[in-house]
Amino acid sequence: MDNRYFSPATFGFLQRLAANNNRDWFLEHKAEYEARVRGPALRFIEDMADELAAISPHFLALPKKVGGSLMRVNRDIRFGHDKRPYKTNIGIQFRHEMGKDVHAPGFYLHIEKEDCFIGVGIWKPDSKALGQIRDGLLLRTREWENIADKSDFYQHFELVGESLKNAPRGYAKDHLMIDDLKRKDFIGIAPVSEGFITSDELLANVADYFRHGDPLMHFLCRSLALRY
């Protein structure tokens, strides 16, 4: 039995969508989108449910065409200058049960031609959540330091994201933890290859990365008073 979810044809479709990013082309190739992208992604999400529950029962794997773990293919073009209607990547986010949108703690898989990666953490939290995380850095400094000192998190992930140029209000610019306190995102990223994505071991390998992201996810959930 072939346990593969995605294939070179998946990347071929995404590449051709990037070159023909318009509604007429997409509708003409909708069946291919279903076969190469959405169908395999929903199957992957469904199969990830048990793996995810073993890591934390409070993160959801929802194999729904709309409103689930698969991010919509349509881009929000209302406010930006880029009016291309479709995303040219597959975004799969397993977010916390208390999260309402992508700005919540989550495990993430990104599939795009020449840009595939696994992510863990929280992207652009609102000001209240960001304040809670900063409080967590001060209250549980040793726990934060242990992510680097006593886990293999950094052997698999790089902590990335935007940071403030100056110290946030209420914190001294020479604070020992100022570099972390200035963070606006708390995201661990692990680049992977197209071969990784098309492997028949994708499910197990992604779950393994998610487990290595556990220290960051546990720290964030504890800081945000979320169950983990």
C-alpha positions in Angstrom: 0.0 0.0 0.0 1.3 3.4 -0.9 1.3 5.7 2.1 2.3 8.8 0.2 0.0 11.8 0.4 1.8 14.3 -1.9 3.7 13.6 -5.1 5.8 15.5 -7.7 2.5 16.2 -9.4 1.5 18.2 -6.3 4.4 20.5 -6.8 3.8 20.6 -10.5 0.3 21.9 -10.0 1.4 24.5 -7.5 4.1 25.7 -9.9 1.6 26.0 -12.8 -0.9 27.8 -10.5 1.8 30.3 -9.7 2.3 30.9 -13.5 -1.5 31.0 -14.2 -2.9 32.7 -11.1 -6.3 33.6 -12.3 -9.9 32.4 -11.7 -10.4 30.9 -15.2 -7.4 28.7 -15.1 -8.1 27.6 -11.6 -11.7 26.6 -12.4 -10.5 24.7 -15.5 -8.1 22.7 -13.3 -10.3 22.4 -10.2 -10.4 18.6 -10.5 -6.6 18.5 -10.5 -6.5 20.7 -7.4 -8.9 18.3 -5.7 -6.8 15.3 -6.7 -3.3 16.7 -6.1 -3.8 19.2 -3.3 -7.0 19.3 -1.3 -7.8 15.6 -1.3 -4.3 14.4 -0.1 -4.1 17.3 2.4 -7.4 16.4 4.0 -6.3 12.7 4.2 -3.1 13.8 5.8 -4.9 15.9 8.4 -7.3 13.0 9.2 -4.4 10.6 9.7 -2.5 13.1 11.8 -5.3 13.2 14.5 -4.0 10.2 16.5 -0.3 11.3 16.2 -1.3 14.8 17.4 -3.4 13.5 20.3 -0.4 11.6 21.6 1.6 14.9 21.7 -1.3 17.0 23.1 -5.0 16.3 23.1 -5.7 20.0 23.0 -4.6 20.6 19.4 -7.1 19.9 16.7 -6.8 18.0 13.4 -9.9 19.0 11.5 -10.2 17.5 7.9 -12.7 20.0 6.6 -12.7 21.7 3.3 -13.6 25.0 5.0 -12.9 26.1 8.5 -10.6 23.2 9.5 -6.9 22.6 9.6 -6.4 23.1 5.8 -5.9 26.8 5.1 -8.0 28.2 2.3 -6.5 28.5 -1.2 -8.2 31.9 -1.8 -6.1 34.8 -0.8 -7.5 37.8 1.0 -7.0 40.6 -1.6 -9.1 43.3 0.0 -6.3 45.4 1.6 -3.1 44.6 -0.3 -1.7 45.6 -3.6 -1.1 42.0 -4.6 -4.4 41.0 -6.3 -3.5 37.4 -7.2 -6.5 35.4 -6.2 -4.9 32.1 -5.1 -2.2 31.0 -2.7 0.5 28.9 -4.4 1.2 26.8 -1.3 -0.5 24.3 0.9 -0.8 25.5 4.5 -1.9 23.0 7.2 -2.3 24.3 10.8 -3.2 22.2 13.8 -4.0 24.9 16.3 -5.1 24.9 19.9 -8.7 24.1 20.6 -9.1 27.6 22.2 -7.6 29.4 19.1 -10.0 31.3 16.9 -7.6 32.0 14.0 -4.0 31.6 12.7 -2.8 33.8 15.5 -2.9 31.0 18.0 -0.4 28.4 19.2 -0.2 25.7 16.6 1.8 23.0 14.7 2.2 23.8 11.0 3.2 22.2 7.7 3.9 24.4 4.7 4.2 22.9 1.2 5.4 25.1 -1.6 7.8 24.8 -4.6 11.3 25.4 -3.2 9.9 26.4 0.2 8.7 23.6 2.4 9.0 23.8 6.2 7.5 22.6 9.5 6.6 25.2 12.1 5.7 25.3 15.7 4.7 28.2 17.9 2.6 31.3 17.6 2.6 33.9 14.8 1.7 37.6 15.5 -0.1 37.1 18.8 -2.3 40.0 19.9 -1.1 42.5 22.5 -2.7 40.6 25.4 -1.2 37.3 24.4 2.2 38.9 23.7 2.2 40.4 27.2 1.4 37.0 28.7 4.3 35.4 26.9 6.6 38.2 28.0 5.4 37.7 31.6 6.2 34.0 31.1 9.7 34.8 30.0 10.3 36.6 33.3 8.4 34.2 35.6 9.8 31.0 34.1 13.1 32.1 32.8 14.8 28.8 33.7 12.1 26.9 31.7 12.7 29.2 28.7 16.5 28.7 28.9 16.0 25.0 29.2 14.5 24.9 25.7 18.0 25.6 24.5 20.1 24.0 27.3 18.3 20.7 28.0 16.3 19.8 24.9 17.1 19.1 21.3 14.7 21.8 20.1 17.4 23.8 18.4 18.8 20.7 16.7 15.5 20.7 14.7 14.2 24.2 14.7 15.4 27.8 14.4 13.5 30.4 16.3 12.4 33.1 13.8 10.0 36.0 13.4 9.8 39.7 13.7 11.2 41.7 16.7 10.8 45.2 17.9 13.6 47.6 17.2 13.5 49.0 20.7 12.7 47.6 24.1 9.0 47.1 24.6 7.3 49.6 27.0 8.0 48.8 30.6 11.3 46.9 30.0 14.8 48.2 30.4 16.8 48.2 27.2 19.7 46.5 28.9 17.5 43.7 30.4 19.3 40.3 30.3 16.4 38.9 28.3 15.8 41.9 26.0 16.4 40.0 22.8 13.6 37.6 23.6 11.3 40.3 25.2 11.5 42.2 21.9 10.1 39.3 19.9 6.8 39.8 18.2 6.6 36.1 17.0 7.6 32.9 18.7 8.0 30.5 15.9 10.3 27.5 15.4 10.9 26.7 11.7 12.5 23.6 10.2 13.1 23.6 6.4 12.4 20.3 4.7 12.9 19.1 1.1 10.4 18.2 -1.5 11.6 14.6 -1.1 10.6 14.8 2.5 7.1 15.9 1.5 6.7 13.1 -1.1 8.1 10.4 1.1 5.8 7.6 2.3 7.1 8.4 5.8 5.7 11.9 5.8 3.2 11.3 8.5 5.7 9.8 11.0 8.4 12.3 10.1 6.2 15.3 10.6 4.9 13.9 13.9 8.5 13.4 15.0 9.3 17.1 14.3 6.2 18.1 16.2 7.4 16.1 19.2 10.7 17.9 19.1 8.8 21.2 19.1 7.1 20.2 22.4 9.3 22.4 24.7 8.3 25.6 22.9 4.6 24.7 22.6 4.5 23.7 26.3 6.1 27.0 27.3 3.7 29.1 25.2 0.6 27.2 26.4 1.6 27.6 30.0 2.3 31.3 29.5 -1.2 31.7 27.9 -3.0 29.7 30.6 -3.9 27.1 28.0 -4.1 23.4 28.6 -1.4 21.3 27.1 
